[in-house]
Structure formats: C-alpha cells, structure tokens
C-alpha cells in the first residue's frame, strides 16, 4: 500500500529544516533528513517534527547545558558563587529602584555597559582576566563613571571604604 505523506521539504521546525524523506520508516512514519542551523544533518521521524517534539539536532540542549554549567558551575554545594553575586548586586544597585543603594547608583545615572548587563559570562571573563579573587570587591575608578571595563578594578573592602571616605572629605 502506497500511503501519501505530508511533504515537509523546506519547512522549518525550530532549528531544523526538513530536506527530504528517507527510505526508512518507524511505526509507519516517514523519517526525514534534516539540516540543523548548526550545520549537522540528522534523521527525524515526521511525527516528532510535526508535533514539535524535536527542534534541533541536540545542539540546543548541549548549549544550554554548557551555559548552565558555566553559570551554575560557579556554585558550590548549592551556594551561588561570590562573583555571580557581585554581578547581580551591581545590576540591582543600577536597575532596581527598590534596592537600598539605587539612590547612589541608578538614580544618579550610573549604568552598566552593554557587554556586562545581560551577559554574566562576559563579566566573569573580564573579572578573571583583571585580577578578581575571593575577598575583593568591584570598584569604579571614577565614582561618577559607569560600570565598564575601563572604569572598574578589584580592591579590598577596606580599600573601598578608605577611598569612599577620601572622596567624601575631598569631593
């Protein structure tokens, strides 16, 4: 019996584009050769495409796993890493009007550079390549300037307090 099949050729399903049906069948469903946006070729049962059960060759899940591991790989025994907490606190000071420190940062117009704003990994890379280690705090070299790589450094909390005291008394 020669069953008609739904022509999926050229149609997009998530990251996949159906190229052509193969000779293979599974439970009477046609298996399609698809190209993923990442370049991989993969065979997928037509039902999985149509019902949107499969949307990539697996690259999406691998990317999410890497991203999750890099961000949450910064956690130890369920505790968020200090560097990640510094990034979140910096964003809260600049973006959240309900944050106690917002009046000293966001309300004064202090912003976070686009590179760091939504990308913890970019911030982490900068931090690790610019001397971050546990026990240090982020400091804006020019306290009227923004959070950006050219205006930030890592110093101890006591150095930060001394700097703030000097600025208060001389600025």
C-alpha positions as CSV (number, residue, x, y, z in Angstrom):
1,X,0.0,0.0,0.0
2,X,1.4,3.3,-1.1
3,X,0.5,5.9,1.6
4,X,0.5,9.6,0.9
5,X,2.8,11.5,3.2
6,X,2.8,15.1,4.2
7,X,5.5,16.9,2.3
8,X,7.7,18.7,4.9
9,X,10.6,19.5,2.5
10,X,11.9,23.0,3.1
11,X,9.8,23.6,6.2
12,X,11.4,24.8,9.4
13,X,10.9,23.1,12.8
14,X,12.8,25.0,15.4
15,X,16.4,24.9,14.3
16,X,15.7,22.2,11.8
17,X,14.9,22.4,8.1
18,X,13.4,19.2,6.6
19,X,15.4,18.3,3.4
20,X,13.8,15.2,2.1
21,X,12.2,11.9,3.2
22,X,14.5,8.8,3.6
23,X,13.5,5.3,2.7
24,X,13.4,4.5,6.4
25,X,10.2,4.2,8.4
26,X,9.4,3.9,12.1
27,X,5.9,2.8,13.1
28,X,4.7,3.7,9.6
29,X,6.0,7.2,9.9
30,X,8.5,8.6,7.4
31,X,11.9,9.5,8.7
32,X,13.2,12.8,7.3
33,X,16.7,14.0,6.7
34,X,17.0,17.5,8.3
35,X,19.7,20.1,8.5
36,X,20.1,21.9,11.8
37,X,21.1,25.5,11.9
38,X,24.4,24.4,13.5
39,X,25.2,22.5,10.2
40,X,24.6,19.0,11.5
41,X,22.5,16.5,9.4
42,X,20.1,14.4,11.4
43,X,17.2,12.0,10.7
44,X,14.0,12.6,12.5
45,X,10.6,10.8,12.4
46,X,8.0,13.0,10.8
47,X,5.7,12.8,13.8
48,X,8.4,14.3,16.0
49,X,8.8,17.3,13.7
50,X,5.1,17.9,13.2
51,X,4.3,17.7,16.9
52,X,7.4,19.8,17.7
53,X,9.0,17.2,19.9
54,X,12.3,17.7,18.2
55,X,13.6,21.1,17.3
56,X,17.3,20.7,16.9
57,X,20.0,18.0,16.4
58,X,20.6,18.2,20.1
59,X,22.8,21.3,19.9
60,X,20.3,23.4,21.7
61,X,20.3,21.2,24.8
62,X,24.1,21.0,24.6
63,X,24.4,24.8,24.5
64,X,22.0,25.1,27.4
65,X,24.0,22.6,29.4
66,X,27.2,24.4,28.8
67,X,25.7,27.8,29.6
68,X,24.0,26.4,32.8
69,X,27.3,24.7,33.8
70,X,29.3,27.9,33.3
71,X,26.9,30.0,35.3
72,X,25.8,27.5,37.9
73,X,29.2,25.8,37.7
74,X,30.1,28.8,39.7
75,X,28.1,27.4,42.6
76,X,29.5,25.2,45.3
77,X,27.1,23.0,47.3
78,X,24.1,25.0,46.2
79,X,25.6,28.4,47.1
80,X,25.8,31.0,44.4
81,X,29.4,32.0,43.7
82,X,30.6,35.3,45.1
83,X,31.4,36.6,41.6
84,X,27.9,35.9,40.4
85,X,26.5,37.5,43.5
86,X,28.7,40.6,42.8
87,X,27.3,40.8,39.3
88,X,23.7,40.5,40.5
89,X,24.2,43.1,43.2
90,X,25.8,45.5,40.7
91,X,22.7,45.1,38.5
92,X,20.4,45.6,41.4
93,X,22.1,48.9,42.5
94,X,21.8,50.3,39.0
95,X,18.5,48.9,37.8
96,X,16.2,48.3,40.8
97,X,14.5,51.4,42.3
98,X,13.5,49.2,45.3
99,X,17.2,48.5,46.1
100,X,18.5,50.5,49.1
101,X,21.6,51.5,47.2
102,X,19.7,52.5,44.0
103,X,19.7,56.2,45.0
104,X,23.5,56.2,44.9
105,X,23.8,54.4,41.6
106,X,20.8,54.0,39.2
107,X,19.1,57.2,40.3
108,X,22.4,59.1,39.8
109,X,22.6,57.8,36.2
110,X,25.3,55.1,36.8
111,X,24.8,52.3,34.3
112,X,26.4,49.0,33.4
113,X,28.0,48.6,30.0
114,X,26.0,46.6,27.4
115,X,28.7,43.9,27.4
116,X,28.1,43.0,31.0
117,X,24.5,44.0,31.5
118,X,22.9,40.7,30.3
119,X,25.9,38.6,30.0
120,X,27.4,37.2,33.2
121,X,30.0,35.2,31.3
122,X,31.4,38.4,29.7
123,X,31.6,40.0,33.2
124,X,33.2,36.8,34.6
125,X,35.7,36.7,31.8
126,X,36.7,40.4,32.4
127,X,36.8,39.8,36.2
128,X,39.0,36.7,36.0
129,X,41.4,38.4,33.5
130,X,41.6,41.6,35.6
131,X,42.7,40.2,39.0
132,X,39.4,39.1,40.6
133,X,39.8,36.7,43.6
134,X,37.7,36.0,46.5
135,X,37.8,38.7,49.1
136,X,37.9,41.6,46.5
137,X,35.1,43.9,45.6
138,X,34.4,45.7,42.4
139,X,35.3,49.4,42.4
140,X,34.6,52.2,39.9
141,X,37.9,54.1,39.5
142,X,35.9,57.3,38.7
143,X,33.0,57.1,41.2
144,X,30.9,59.2,38.9
145,X,31.5,56.9,35.9
146,X,29.8,53.7,34.8
147,X,30.4,50.1,35.4
148,X,32.6,49.3,32.4
149,X,35.9,47.6,31.9
150,X,37.9,50.8,31.5
151,X,36.5,52.2,34.8
152,X,36.5,49.2,37.1
153,X,39.1,47.5,39.2
154,X,39.2,44.9,42.1
155,X,40.1,46.2,45.5
156,X,39.6,45.0,49.1
157,X,36.6,46.2,51.0
158,X,38.8,48.2,53.4
159,X,40.5,49.9,50.4
160,X,37.0,50.7,49.1
161,X,35.9,52.2,52.4
162,X,39.1,54.4,52.6
163,X,38.5,55.5,49.0
164,X,34.9,56.5,49.8
165,X,36.0,58.3,52.9
166,X,38.6,60.3,50.9
167,X,36.1,61.2,48.2
168,X,33.5,62.3,50.8
169,X,36.0,64.6,52.6
170,X,37.7,66.0,49.4
171,X,34.9,65.8,46.9
